[in-house]
Amino acid sequence: MTRLVRQRLGGALAAVFGASIVSFVILRAVPGNPARLILGPLAHQDAVDRLAKSLGLDDPLPVQYWHYITHFAVGDWGYSYVAGDTVSHLILSRLAASAELGLLAFAWAFVAAVGLALFVTYRRRPLSDGVVRALASVSLGTPQFWLGLVLLMVFSQALGWFPGPDGRLSPNVAPPPHATGFYTVDALLAGQLGTFANAVWHLILPAFCLGFFVFGYLMRLLRANLLEVSREPYLIVARGKGLDRFRAFRRHALPNAFLPTLTASGLLLAQLLAGSVLVEAVFNWPGIGAFVVASIQRQDYGVVQTFILLSAVAYVVVNLAVDVLYGVIDPRVRAAAATTREAGR
Protein backbone atom coordinates (compact mmCIF):
# COMPACT_ATOMS: atom_id res chain seq x y z
CA MET A 1 0.00 0.00 0.00
CA THR A 2 2.86 2.39 0.78
CA ARG A 3 4.37 1.81 -2.64
CA LEU A 4 0.98 2.44 -4.25
CA VAL A 5 0.66 5.77 -2.41
CA ARG A 6 4.17 6.80 -3.49
CA GLN A 7 3.41 5.97 -7.10
CA ARG A 8 0.15 7.90 -7.09
CA LEU A 9 1.77 10.83 -5.30
CA GLY A 10 4.49 11.04 -7.94
CA GLY A 11 1.88 11.11 -10.69
CA ALA A 12 -0.12 13.74 -8.80
CA LEU A 13 2.88 16.05 -8.48
CA ALA A 14 3.62 15.63 -12.18
CA ALA A 15 0.02 16.54 -13.05
CA VAL A 16 0.16 19.71 -10.92
CA PHE A 17 3.48 20.65 -12.50
CA GLY A 18 2.01 20.21 -15.99
CA ALA A 19 -1.07 22.25 -15.13
CA SER A 20 1.07 25.08 -13.76
CA ILE A 21 3.10 25.22 -16.99
CA VAL A 22 0.01 25.17 -19.20
CA SER A 23 -1.76 27.93 -17.26
CA PHE A 24 1.42 30.03 -17.12
CA VAL A 25 2.13 29.79 -20.85
CA ILE A 26 -1.47 30.23 -22.06
CA LEU A 27 -2.16 33.33 -19.97
CA ARG A 28 1.04 34.96 -21.16
CA ALA A 29 0.11 34.20 -24.75
CA VAL A 30 -3.17 36.11 -24.34
CA PRO A 31 -3.01 39.54 -26.02
CA GLY A 32 -2.62 42.47 -23.65
CA ASN A 33 0.03 44.04 -21.44
CA PRO A 34 -0.64 43.64 -17.70
CA ALA A 35 1.27 46.84 -16.98
CA ARG A 36 -0.90 48.73 -19.46
CA LEU A 37 -4.04 47.25 -17.88
CA ILE A 38 -2.90 48.44 -14.46
CA LEU A 39 -2.00 51.99 -15.47
CA GLY A 40 -4.80 52.48 -17.97
CA PRO A 41 -4.91 53.34 -21.68
CA LEU A 42 -3.81 56.97 -21.17
CA ALA A 43 -0.58 56.18 -19.32
CA HIS A 44 2.71 57.12 -20.97
CA GLN A 45 4.70 54.29 -22.48
CA ASP A 46 7.72 55.07 -20.29
CA ALA A 47 5.59 54.55 -17.16
CA VAL A 48 4.25 51.30 -18.58
CA ASP A 49 7.80 50.08 -19.32
CA ARG A 50 8.99 50.96 -15.80
CA LEU A 51 6.07 49.13 -14.20
CA ALA A 52 6.61 46.09 -16.43
CA LYS A 53 10.26 46.02 -15.37
CA SER A 54 9.38 46.33 -11.68
CA LEU A 55 6.89 43.47 -12.02
CA GLY A 56 9.45 41.28 -13.74
CA LEU A 57 7.44 41.07 -16.96
CA ASP A 58 10.54 41.62 -19.08
CA ASP A 59 12.38 38.68 -17.51
CA PRO A 60 12.80 35.47 -19.56
CA LEU A 61 9.82 33.11 -19.32
CA PRO A 62 11.70 30.45 -17.30
CA VAL A 63 12.62 33.10 -14.72
CA GLN A 64 9.03 34.36 -14.58
CA TYR A 65 7.77 30.80 -14.14
CA TRP A 66 10.23 30.13 -11.33
CA HIS A 67 9.09 33.26 -9.48
CA TYR A 68 5.47 32.31 -10.06
CA ILE A 69 5.69 28.73 -8.82
CA THR A 70 7.91 29.51 -5.80
CA HIS A 71 5.66 32.36 -4.69
CA PHE A 72 2.60 30.15 -5.11
CA ALA A 73 4.14 27.43 -2.96
CA VAL A 74 4.60 29.83 -0.03
CA GLY A 75 1.12 31.37 -0.37
CA ASP A 76 2.17 34.58 -2.10
CA TRP A 77 -0.27 34.59 -5.01
CA GLY A 78 0.23 38.17 -6.05
CA TYR A 79 -1.86 41.32 -5.97
CA SER A 80 -4.96 42.15 -7.99
CA TYR A 81 -4.69 45.75 -9.11
CA VAL A 82 -8.18 45.47 -10.59
CA ALA A 83 -9.83 44.52 -7.29
CA GLY A 84 -7.33 46.32 -5.07
CA ASP A 85 -6.59 43.34 -2.82
CA THR A 86 -4.29 40.35 -2.57
CA VAL A 87 -5.20 37.39 -4.75
CA SER A 88 -5.01 35.03 -1.79
CA HIS A 89 -7.63 36.98 0.15
CA LEU A 90 -9.89 37.39 -2.88
CA ILE A 91 -9.85 33.68 -3.71
CA LEU A 92 -9.84 32.13 -0.24
CA SER A 93 -12.70 34.32 0.98
CA ARG A 94 -14.86 33.00 -1.87
CA LEU A 95 -13.45 29.49 -2.11
CA ALA A 96 -14.81 28.60 1.32
CA ALA A 97 -18.34 29.53 0.21
CA SER A 98 -18.08 27.35 -2.91
CA ALA A 99 -16.49 24.47 -0.97
CA GLU A 100 -19.20 24.51 1.72
CA LEU A 101 -21.93 24.46 -0.91
CA GLY A 102 -20.16 21.83 -3.01
CA LEU A 103 -19.52 19.46 -0.10
CA LEU A 104 -23.15 19.56 1.03
CA ALA A 105 -24.37 19.08 -2.55
CA PHE A 106 -22.08 16.09 -3.02
CA ALA A 107 -22.98 14.58 0.35
CA TRP A 108 -26.72 14.43 -0.23
CA ALA A 109 -26.32 13.36 -3.88
CA PHE A 110 -23.89 10.56 -2.99
CA VAL A 111 -25.95 9.19 -0.09
CA ALA A 112 -29.21 9.33 -2.06
CA ALA A 113 -27.65 7.76 -5.16
CA VAL A 114 -26.07 4.86 -3.27
CA GLY A 115 -29.18 4.24 -1.19
CA LEU A 116 -31.60 4.22 -4.12
CA ALA A 117 -29.29 2.15 -6.32
CA LEU A 118 -29.01 -0.48 -3.58
CA PHE A 119 -32.76 -0.43 -2.99
CA VAL A 120 -33.85 -0.93 -6.61
CA THR A 121 -31.23 -3.55 -7.45
CA TYR A 122 -31.80 -5.57 -4.29
CA ARG A 123 -35.61 -5.51 -4.34
CA ARG A 124 -35.96 -5.91 -8.13
CA ARG A 125 -39.44 -4.38 -8.31
CA PRO A 126 -40.33 -3.06 -11.79
CA LEU A 127 -42.35 -0.12 -10.44
CA SER A 128 -39.71 1.22 -8.05
CA ASP A 129 -36.95 0.62 -10.59
CA GLY A 130 -38.87 2.52 -13.25
CA VAL A 131 -39.57 5.46 -10.92
CA VAL A 132 -35.93 5.74 -9.88
CA ARG A 133 -34.67 5.48 -13.46
CA ALA A 134 -37.14 8.18 -14.52
CA LEU A 135 -35.95 10.42 -11.68
CA ALA A 136 -32.35 9.90 -12.73
CA SER A 137 -33.20 10.76 -16.34
CA VAL A 138 -34.92 13.95 -15.21
CA SER A 139 -31.90 14.95 -13.14
CA LEU A 140 -29.53 14.42 -16.06
CA GLY A 141 -31.68 16.42 -18.46
CA THR A 142 -32.59 19.37 -16.22
CA PRO A 143 -30.52 22.58 -16.65
CA GLN A 144 -29.19 23.78 -13.33
CA PHE A 145 -30.13 27.43 -13.80
CA TRP A 146 -33.72 26.48 -14.74
CA LEU A 147 -34.03 24.17 -11.74
CA GLY A 148 -32.69 26.91 -9.48
CA LEU A 149 -35.25 29.40 -10.74
CA VAL A 150 -38.09 26.88 -10.29
CA LEU A 151 -36.97 26.09 -6.75
CA LEU A 152 -36.88 29.78 -5.86
CA MET A 153 -40.30 30.47 -7.37
CA VAL A 154 -41.97 27.48 -5.70
CA PHE A 155 -40.27 27.04 -2.32
CA SER A 156 -39.22 30.62 -1.66
CA GLN A 157 -41.67 32.93 -3.36
CA ALA A 158 -44.86 30.84 -3.41
CA LEU A 159 -44.54 28.72 -0.25
CA GLY A 160 -42.05 30.78 1.75
CA TRP A 161 -40.33 27.70 3.14
CA PHE A 162 -36.82 28.80 2.19
CA PRO A 163 -35.12 32.17 1.75
CA GLY A 164 -34.67 33.90 -1.56
CA PRO A 165 -31.35 34.63 -3.23
CA ASP A 166 -29.88 36.31 -0.14
CA GLY A 167 -26.47 34.65 -0.28
CA ARG A 168 -25.11 32.67 2.65
CA LEU A 169 -27.07 34.40 5.44
CA SER A 170 -30.13 36.57 5.86
CA PRO A 171 -29.44 40.33 5.69
CA ASN A 172 -30.13 40.75 9.42
CA VAL A 173 -27.79 37.93 10.50
CA ALA A 174 -24.11 38.71 11.07
CA PRO A 175 -21.47 36.18 9.93
CA PRO A 176 -19.92 34.06 12.70
CA PRO A 177 -16.31 34.66 13.81
CA HIS A 178 -13.98 33.46 11.08
CA ALA A 179 -12.27 30.15 11.76
CA THR A 180 -12.66 27.90 8.71
CA GLY A 181 -14.68 30.06 6.33
CA PHE A 182 -17.55 27.57 6.48
CA TYR A 183 -20.40 29.45 8.13
CA THR A 184 -22.00 26.27 9.47
CA VAL A 185 -18.78 25.08 11.10
CA ASP A 186 -17.78 28.53 12.36
CA ALA A 187 -21.23 29.09 13.88
CA LEU A 188 -21.06 25.76 15.73
CA LEU A 189 -17.55 26.52 16.98
CA ALA A 190 -18.78 29.87 18.27
CA GLY A 191 -21.90 28.34 19.82
CA GLN A 192 -24.20 30.46 17.62
CA LEU A 193 -26.97 27.96 16.94
CA GLY A 194 -29.24 30.59 15.38
CA THR A 195 -26.58 31.54 12.85
CA PHE A 196 -25.95 27.83 12.16
CA ALA A 197 -29.63 27.21 11.46
CA ASN A 198 -29.80 30.27 9.21
CA ALA A 199 -26.73 29.13 7.25
CA VAL A 200 -28.17 25.64 6.77
CA TRP A 201 -31.50 27.17 5.73
CA HIS A 202 -29.75 29.13 2.99
CA LEU A 203 -27.74 26.09 1.87
CA ILE A 204 -30.59 23.66 1.24
CA LEU A 205 -31.97 24.95 -2.07
CA PRO A 206 -28.66 25.72 -3.82
CA ALA A 207 -27.14 22.44 -2.55
CA PHE A 208 -30.10 20.47 -3.88
CA CYS A 209 -29.89 22.29 -7.22
CA LEU A 210 -26.13 21.76 -7.53
CA GLY A 211 -26.22 18.10 -6.51
CA PHE A 212 -29.25 17.04 -8.57
CA PHE A 213 -27.20 16.15 -11.65
CA VAL A 214 -24.58 14.37 -9.54
CA PHE A 215 -27.31 12.28 -7.91
CA GLY A 216 -28.71 11.12 -11.24
CA TYR A 217 -25.33 10.32 -12.73
CA LEU A 218 -24.03 8.33 -9.75
CA MET A 219 -27.33 6.52 -9.24
CA ARG A 220 -27.50 5.30 -12.84
CA LEU A 221 -23.84 4.32 -12.84
CA LEU A 222 -24.01 2.34 -9.59
CA ARG A 223 -27.33 0.72 -10.54
CA ALA A 224 -25.93 -0.51 -13.86
CA ASN A 225 -22.80 -1.88 -12.20
CA LEU A 226 -24.78 -3.60 -9.46
CA LEU A 227 -27.05 -5.29 -11.99
CA GLU A 228 -24.02 -6.52 -13.91
CA VAL A 229 -22.18 -7.78 -10.82
CA SER A 230 -25.30 -9.45 -9.38
CA ARG A 231 -25.19 -11.95 -12.27
CA GLU A 232 -21.66 -13.12 -11.45
CA PRO A 233 -21.17 -16.76 -10.36
CA TYR A 234 -19.30 -15.88 -7.17
CA LEU A 235 -22.54 -14.55 -5.66
CA ILE A 236 -24.12 -17.95 -6.19
CA VAL A 237 -21.10 -19.54 -4.52
CA ALA A 238 -21.41 -17.12 -1.58
CA ARG A 239 -25.07 -17.99 -1.20
CA GLY A 240 -24.19 -21.69 -1.35
CA LYS A 241 -21.76 -21.20 1.56
CA GLY A 242 -24.63 -20.09 3.76
CA LEU A 243 -24.68 -16.31 3.37
CA ASP A 244 -28.14 -14.83 3.17
CA ARG A 245 -29.03 -12.79 0.10
CA PHE A 246 -28.55 -9.35 1.68
CA ARG A 247 -25.15 -10.17 3.23
CA ALA A 248 -23.92 -11.69 -0.01
CA PHE A 249 -25.12 -8.64 -1.90
CA ARG A 250 -23.55 -6.19 0.57
CA ARG A 251 -20.21 -7.97 1.09
CA HIS A 252 -19.51 -9.19 -2.44
CA ALA A 253 -21.63 -7.35 -5.01
CA LEU A 254 -21.40 -3.81 -3.65
CA PRO A 255 -17.58 -3.53 -3.28
CA ASN A 256 -17.00 -4.77 -6.84
CA ALA A 257 -19.70 -2.58 -8.35
CA PHE A 258 -18.67 0.48 -6.34
CA LEU A 259 -15.24 1.03 -7.91
CA PRO A 260 -16.38 2.87 -11.10
CA THR A 261 -18.74 4.94 -8.97
CA LEU A 262 -15.84 5.86 -6.69
CA THR A 263 -13.84 7.14 -9.65
CA ALA A 264 -16.74 9.23 -10.94
CA SER A 265 -17.40 10.53 -7.43
CA GLY A 266 -13.86 11.86 -7.15
CA LEU A 267 -14.10 13.78 -10.41
CA LEU A 268 -17.53 15.19 -9.59
CA LEU A 269 -16.49 16.23 -6.08
CA ALA A 270 -13.49 18.14 -7.40
CA GLN A 271 -15.75 19.85 -9.93
CA LEU A 272 -18.23 20.87 -7.24
CA LEU A 273 -15.47 22.23 -5.01
CA ALA A 274 -14.35 24.51 -7.86
CA GLY A 275 -17.76 26.20 -7.84
CA SER A 276 -20.68 26.46 -10.23
CA VAL A 277 -21.19 29.74 -12.05
CA LEU A 278 -24.86 29.21 -12.91
CA VAL A 279 -26.03 28.04 -9.49
CA GLU A 280 -24.05 30.74 -7.71
CA ALA A 281 -25.53 33.39 -10.00
CA VAL A 282 -29.13 32.20 -9.51
CA PHE A 283 -28.87 32.07 -5.71
CA ASN A 284 -26.58 35.11 -5.40
CA TRP A 285 -24.01 32.87 -3.74
CA PRO A 286 -20.67 34.65 -3.13
CA GLY A 287 -18.57 31.77 -4.43
CA ILE A 288 -15.50 31.44 -6.58
CA GLY A 289 -17.14 30.51 -9.88
CA ALA A 290 -18.82 33.81 -10.71
CA PHE A 291 -15.82 35.72 -9.37
CA VAL A 292 -13.39 33.96 -11.72
CA VAL A 293 -15.67 34.59 -14.71
CA ALA A 294 -15.74 38.29 -13.79
CA SER A 295 -11.94 38.24 -13.45
CA ILE A 296 -11.59 36.80 -16.95
CA GLN A 297 -13.79 39.57 -18.33
CA ARG A 298 -11.70 42.18 -16.49
CA GLN A 299 -8.45 40.51 -17.65
CA ASP A 300 -7.38 40.02 -14.03
CA TYR A 301 -5.05 37.20 -14.97
CA GLY A 302 -3.40 36.88 -11.56
CA VAL A 303 -6.70 35.66 -10.13
CA VAL A 304 -7.38 33.39 -13.11
CA GLN A 305 -3.90 31.85 -13.06
CA THR A 306 -4.10 31.09 -9.34
CA PHE A 307 -7.58 29.60 -9.66
CA ILE A 308 -6.47 27.29 -12.48
CA LEU A 309 -3.61 25.95 -10.39
CA LEU A 310 -5.76 25.58 -7.28
CA SER A 311 -8.35 23.68 -9.32
CA ALA A 312 -5.63 21.36 -10.59
CA VAL A 313 -4.46 20.77 -7.02
CA ALA A 314 -8.05 20.02 -5.93
CA TYR A 315 -8.55 17.50 -8.74
CA VAL A 316 -5.22 15.84 -8.01
CA VAL A 317 -5.80 15.61 -4.24
CA VAL A 318 -9.30 14.19 -4.62
CA ASN A 319 -8.20 11.64 -7.20
CA LEU A 320 -5.19 10.68 -5.10
CA ALA A 321 -7.59 9.95 -2.24
CA VAL A 322 -9.73 7.90 -4.65
CA ASP A 323 -6.70 5.88 -5.74
CA VAL A 324 -5.83 5.13 -2.11
CA LEU A 325 -9.43 4.09 -1.42
CA TYR A 326 -9.19 1.78 -4.43
CA GLY A 327 -6.40 -0.07 -2.67
CA VAL A 328 -8.46 -0.30 0.51
CA ILE A 329 -11.61 -1.58 -1.22
CA ASP A 330 -10.15 -3.76 -3.97
CA PRO A 331 -7.56 -6.36 -2.89
CA ARG A 332 -6.52 -6.79 -6.53
CA VAL A 333 -4.97 -3.31 -6.47
CA ARG A 334 -2.95 -4.18 -3.38
CA ALA A 335 -1.91 -7.49 -4.96
CA ALA A 336 -0.75 -5.69 -8.13
CA ALA A 337 1.26 -3.21 -6.08
CA ALA A 338 2.85 -6.06 -4.11
CA THR A 339 3.70 -7.92 -7.34
CA THR A 340 5.33 -4.81 -8.75
CA ARG A 341 7.34 -4.37 -5.56
CA GLU A 342 8.55 -7.98 -5.64
CA ALA A 343 9.47 -7.72 -9.32
CA GLY A 344 11.53 -4.59 -8.62
CA ARG A 345 13.68 -6.35 -6.04
C-alpha positions in Angstrom: 0.0 0.0 0.0 2.9 2.4 0.8 4.4 1.8 -2.6 1.0 2.4 -4.2 0.7 5.8 -2.4 4.2 6.8 -3.5 3.4 6.0 -7.1 0.2 7.9 -7.1 1.8 10.8 -5.3 4.5 11.0 -7.9 1.9 11.1 -10.7 -0.1 13.7 -8.8 2.9 16.1 -8.5 3.6 15.6 -12.2 0.0 16.5 -13.0 0.2 19.7 -10.9 3.5 20.7 -12.5 2.0 20.2 -16.0 -1.1 22.2 -15.1 1.1 25.1 -13.8 3.1 25.2 -17.0 0.0 25.2 -19.2 -1.8 27.9 -17.3 1.4 30.0 -17.1 2.1 29.8 -20.9 -1.5 30.2 -22.1 -2.2 33.3 -20.0 1.0 35.0 -21.2 0.1 34.2 -24.8 -3.2 36.1 -24.3 -3.0 39.5 -26.0 -2.6 42.5 -23.7 0.0 44.0 -21.4 -0.6 43.6 -17.7 1.3 46.8 -17.0 -0.9 48.7 -19.5 -4.0 47.3 -17.9 -2.9 48.4 -14.5 -2.0 52.0 -15.5 -4.8 52.5 -18.0 -4.9 53.3 -21.7 -3.8 57.0 -21.2 -0.6 56.2 -19.3 2.7 57.1 -21.0 4.7 54.3 -22.5 7.7 55.1 -20.3 5.6 54.6 -17.2 4.3 51.3 -18.6 7.8 50.1 -19.3 9.0 51.0 -15.8 6.1 49.1 -14.2 6.6 46.1 -16.4 10.3 46.0 -15.4 9.4 46.3 -11.7 6.9 43.5 -12.0 9.5 41.3 -13.7 7.4 41.1 -17.0 10.5 41.6 -19.1 12.4 38.7 -17.5 12.8 35.5 -19.6 9.8 33.1 -19.3 11.7 30.4 -17.3 12.6 33.1 -14.7 9.0 34.4 -14.6 7.8 30.8 -14.1 10.2 30.1 -11.3 9.1 33.3 -9.5 5.5 32.3 -10.1 5.7 28.7 -8.8 7.9 29.5 -5.8 5.7 32.4 -4.7 2.6 30.1 -5.1 4.1 27.4 -3.0 4.6 29.8 0.0 1.1 31.4 -0.4 2.2 34.6 -2.1 -0.3 34.6 -5.0 0.2 38.2 -6.1 -1.9 41.3 -6.0 -5.0 42.1 -8.0 -4.7 45.8 -9.1 -8.2 45.5 -10.6 -9.8 44.5 -7.3 -7.3 46.3 -5.1 -6.6 43.3 -2.8 -4.3 40.4 -2.6 -5.2 37.4 -4.8 -5.0 35.0 -1.8 -7.6 37.0 0.1 -9.9 37.4 -2.9 -9.8 33.7 -3.7 -9.8 32.1 -0.2 -12.7 34.3 1.0 -14.9 33.0 -1.9 -13.4 29.5 -2.1 -14.8 28.6 1.3 -18.3 29.5 0.2 -18.1 27.3 -2.9 -16.5 24.5 -1.0 -19.2 24.5 1.7 -21.9 24.5 -0.9 -20.2 21.8 -3.0 -19.5 19.5 -0.1 -23.1 19.6 1.0 -24.4 19.1 -2.6 -22.1 16.1 -3.0 -23.0 14.6 0.4 -26.7 14.4 -0.2 -26.3 13.4 -3.9 -23.9 10.6 -3.0 -25.9 9.2 -0.1 -29.2 9.3 -2.1 -27.7 7.8 -5.2 -26.1 4.9 -3.3 -29.2 4.2 -1.2 -31.6 4.2 -4.1 -29.3 2.1 -6.3 -29.0 -0.5 -3.6 -32.8 -0.4 -3.0 -33.9 -0.9 -6.6 -31.2 -3.6 -7.4 -31.8 -5.6 -4.3 -35.6 -5.5 -4.3 -36.0 -5.9 -8.1 -39.4 -4.4 -8.3 -40.3 -3.1 -11.8 -42.3 -0.1 -10.4 -39.7 1.2 -8.0 -37.0 0.6 -10.6 -38.9 2.5 -13.3 -39.6 5.5 -10.9 -35.9 5.7 -9.9 -34.7 5.5 -13.5 -37.1 8.2 -14.5 -36.0 10.4 -11.7 -32.3 9.9 -12.7 -33.2 10.8 -16.3 -34.9 14.0 -15.2 -31.9 14.9 -13.1 -29.5 14.4 -16.1 -31.7 16.4 -18.5 -32.6 19.4 -16.2 -30.5 22.6 -16.7 -29.2 23.8 -13.3 -30.1 27.4 -13.8 -33.7 26.5 -14.7 -34.0 24.2 -11.7 -32.7 26.9 -9.5 -35.3 29.4 -10.7 -38.1 26.9 -10.3 -37.0 26.1 -6.7 -36.9 29.8 -5.9 -40.3 30.5 -7.4 -42.0 27.5 -5.7 -40.3 27.0 -2.3 -39.2 30.6 -1.7 -41.7 32.9 -3.4 -44.9 30.8 -3.4 -44.5 28.7 -0.3 -42.1 30.8 1.7 -40.3 27.7 3.1 -36.8 28.8 2.2 -35.1 32.2 1.8 -34.7 33.9 -1.6 -31.3 34.6 -3.2 -29.9 36.3 -0.1 -26.5 34.7 -0.3 -25.1 32.7 2.7 -27.1 34.4 5.4 -30.1 36.6 5.9 -29.4 40.3 5.7 -30.1 40.8 9.4 -27.8 37.9 10.5 -24.1 38.7 11.1 -21.5 36.2 9.9 -19.9 34.1 12.7 -16.3 34.7 13.8 -14.0 33.5 11.1 -12.3 30.2 11.8 -12.7 27.9 8.7 -14.7 30.1 6.3 -17.6 27.6 6.5 -20.4 29.5 8.1 -22.0 26.3 9.5 -18.8 25.1 11.1 -17.8 28.5 12.4 -21.2 29.1 13.9 -21.1 25.8 15.7 -17.5 26.5 17.0 -18.8 29.9 18.3 -21.9 28.3 19.8 -24.2 30.5 17.6 -27.0 28.0 16.9 -29.2 30.6 15.4 -26.6 31.5 12.8 -25.9 27.8 12.2 -29.6 27.2 11.5 -29.8 30.3 9.2 -26.7 29.1 7.3 -28.2 25.6 6.8 -31.5 27.2 5.7 -29.7 29.1 3.0 -27.7 26.1 1.9 -30.6 23.7 1.2 -32.0 24.9 -2.1 -28.7 25.7 -3.8 -27.1 22.4 -2.6 -30.1 20.5 -3.9 -29.9 22.3 -7.2 -26.1 21.8 -7.5 -26.2 18.1 -6.5 -29.3 17.0 -8.6 -27.2 16.1 -11.7 -24.6 14.4 -9.5 -27.3 12.3 -7.9 -28.7 11.1 -11.2 -25.3 10.3 -12.7 -24.0 8.3 -9.8 -27.3 6.5 -9.2 -27.5 5.3 -12.8 -23.8 4.3 -12.8 -24.0 2.3 -9.6 -27.3 0.7 -10.5 -25.9 -0.5 -13.9 -22.8 -1.9 -12.2 -24.8 -3.6 -9.5 -27.0 -5.3 -12.0 -24.0 -6.5 -13.9 -22.2 -7.8 -10.8 -25.3 -9.4 -9.4 -25.2 -11.9 -12.3 -21.7 -13.1 -11.4 -21.2 -16.8 -10.4 -19.3 -15.9 -7.2 -22.5 -14.6 -5.7 -24.1 -17.9 -6.2 -21.1 -19.5 -4.5 -21.4 -17.1 -1.6 -25.1 -18.0 -1.2 -24.2 -21.7 -1.3 -21.8 -21.2 1.6 -24.6 -20.1 3.8 -24.7 -16.3 3.4 -28.1 -14.8 3.2 -29.0 -12.8 0.1 -28.5 -9.4 1.7 -25.1 -10.2 3.2 -23.9 -11.7 0.0 -25.1 -8.6 -1.9 -23.6 -6.2 0.6 -20.2 -8.0 1.1 -19.5 -9.2 -2.4 -21.6 -7.3 -5.0 -21.4 -3.8 -3.6 -17.6 -3.5 -3.3 -17.0 -4.8 -6.8 -19.7 -2.6 -8.3 -18.7 0.5 -6.3 -15.2 1.0 -7.9 -16.4 2.9 -11.1 -18.7 4.9 -9.0 -15.8 5.9 -6.7 -13.8 7.1 -9.6 -16.7 9.2 -10.9 -17.4 10.5 -7.4 -13.9 11.9 -7.2 -14.1 13.8 -10.4 -17.5 15.2 -9.6 -16.5 16.2 -6.1 -13.5 18.1 -7.4 -15.7 19.8 -9.9 -18.2 20.9 -7.2 -15.5 22.2 -5.0 -14.3 24.5 -7.9 -17.8 26.2 -7.8 -20.7 26.5 -10.2 -21.2 29.7 -12.1 -24.9 29.2 -12.9 -26.0 28.0 -9.5 -24.1 30.7 -7.7 -25.5 33.4 -10.0 -29.1 32.2 -9.5 -28.9 32.1 -5.7 -26.6 35.1 -5.4 -24.0 32.9 -3.7 -20.7 34.6 -3.1 -18.6 31.8 -4.4 -15.5 31.4 -6.6 -17.1 30.5 -9.9 -18.8 33.8 -10.7 -15.8 35.7 -9.4 -13.4 34.0 -11.7 -15.7 34.6 -14.7 -15.7 38.3 -13.8 -11.9 38.2 -13.4 -11.6 36.8 -16.9 -13.8 39.6 -18.3 -11.7 42.2 -16.5 -8.4 40.5 -17.7 -7.4 40.0 -14.0 -5.0 37.2 -15.0 -3.4 36.9 -11.6 -6.7 35.7 -10.1 -7.4 33.4 -13.1 -3.9 31.8 -13.1 -4.1 31.1 -9.3 -7.6 29.6 -9.7 -6.5 27.3 -12.5 -3.6 25.9 -10.4 -5.8 25.6 -7.3 -8.3 23.7 -9.3 -5.6 21.4 -10.6 -4.5 20.8 -7.0 -8.0 20.0 -5.9 -8.6 17.5 -8.7 -5.2 15.8 -8.0 -5.8 15.6 -4.2 -9.3 14.2 -4.6 -8.2 11.6 -7.2 -5.2 10.7 -5.1 -7.6 9.9 -2.2 -9.7 7.9 -4.7 -6.7 5.9 -5.7 -5.8 5.1 -2.1 -9.4 4.1 -1.4 -9.2 1.8 -4.4 -6.4 -0.1 -2.7 -8.5 -0.3 0.5 -11.6 -1.6 -1.2 -10.2 -3.8 -4.0 -7.6 -6.4 -2.9 -6.5 -6.8 -6.5 -5.0 -3.3 -6.5 -2.9 -4.2 -3.4 -1.9 -7.5 -5.0 -0.8 -5.7 -8.1 1.3 -3.2 -6.1 2.9 -6.1 -4.1 3.7 -7.9 -7.3 5.3 -4.8 -8.7 7.3 -4.4 -5.6 8.6 -8.0 -5.6 9.5 -7.7 -9.3 11.5 -4.6 -8.6 13.7 -6.4 -6.0 
